[in-house]
Amino acid sequence: MTAALLAATLPALAPGTAARAQSDSLLVRYEFDGGVEGGCTAPIADGTAIPDRSGNNRDALAENPDGDKLSYGTSAPNLDGCSILFAVDDADNSSTIDQVRDADAGDYLNGLDEFTVTMWIRANAVPNDLGFVSGSLDGRGGGEHPFDVRYDAEVYQQNVPEAIKGGIGPVDGETGNHSIFYTDDGSNQTTDWQHVAWVYDAEGAGDHTIYLDGAETALGRNDDPNLSTVDITELIVGRGYLSTRGSNQTDWEGNIDDFRVYDASLSQQEIMTVMDGDAIPVEFAGAPVPTVDGQDVTLAWRTLTETDNAGFRVQHKREGASGWTTANRGALVPSKAGNGGHSNVELGYEFEVTDLTAGRYRFRVQQKDRDGDLAAGPATKLIEVGAEAGFALEAPAPNPLRSGQTARLSFSAPESEDVSAALYNSLGQEVRTLDTTGGTVEVEPHGLSSGVYFVRIESGERTATQQITLVR
């Protein structure tokens, strides 16, 4: 079987590029640790000040009019102190306001055309349009939230259940295109803590990206890539957007910890630094690149710098699993850096994981320093492992695709079978058919708007799909 390259690295940071995670691009940070002295189950009284730990003095207020919906909870993994616990019931969720609100957030959120929102979150269920954060227009609901990210029981008109959804909407009172995104089915989880990062950059890729536990997962659509966060008057943490659409709203409880907003589009490496709490001793060039051959996966990765590094362990997590498994009994890939594990030059590594059970997996590399401390690097997207031999579609190159370029995808299929190929947009609509002559599919950007597309090949009852992003 021809090995299929199923993922590509993110653009690398230049060697020596400093991470911005703790720089002055941090606009606001809420750690929710005010209940430490009273214990992490203490109630939060209406009007309690929630201090901003960014150094910018942008404190928020807890709004808990019933007195029984907001309390402190246990902290996220590797964090000290407490989290904040929100409780919503479907009997009063449209009338009772239980949230953390900064009424002056328009002073620093208005007009942003790039930003990053990060937080740890844990929930007992995936509700309908509820749960993370919104930037609101004078507290009004409906479709007038120009800035929000939230759970959604099912993405409207997309047939994607239990997703994370949100985006930037039109100005108050106007109709028109939104810039929205949603995660793929099965990416988010409940019960266990999960780190969520939402990145938007109108000037760069012009699209949204969601990282869950450091792995890129956003599918999304982007109708207007040039929107900015206009007309925001307040920032609401916890409640998110409240929808009255449909009848699938559920009682919901959720914790949020270490909530942050940056006025920069952080890279995957920088998001990993935020998630882990400390700078990772190894600067990765991006997510590792898996090459799948049946039930075996060869993982390749590059480092730009290494500090006190002993080596690496490869880990994988099957879709739906709550924890990571260390491959091949924890076998260590030794660092190629000399000088006691220190290097300022680019180094490349490979490692093979064998005999995986068929399914969808994420992969990551865990770095081990010479003192024995461990730090995880960025993870791959979900990768299909154990697909039927003799039928595969390689990743597109280049990706993202820009004007004037042609992306090519090689595929393998039995010679006796007919193969068809087509390009689909993020709504699942066929955009054009593609030629399959010579075992290669080509995608040209003419006539296409910026956004996420999918190349799908079919042979009999078998299909294979690869994602491609068009940037203009």
Helices and strands as residue ranges (DSSP letters): E 4-5, E 26-30, E 49-50, E 60-63, E 70-74, E 82-88, E 99-102, H 106-109, E 114-123, E 130-136, E 147-155, E 160-168, E 179-182, E 194-201, E 207-212, E 215-216, E 221-222, E 234-237, E 252-262, H 268-276, E 282-284, E 289-293, E 296-306, E 309-318, E 325-326, G 327-330, E 333-334, H 338-341, E 347-353, E 359-369, E 374-376, E 383-385, E 392-393, E 401-402, E 407-412, E 420-425, E 430-434, G 437-439, E 440-443, E 451-459, E 462-471
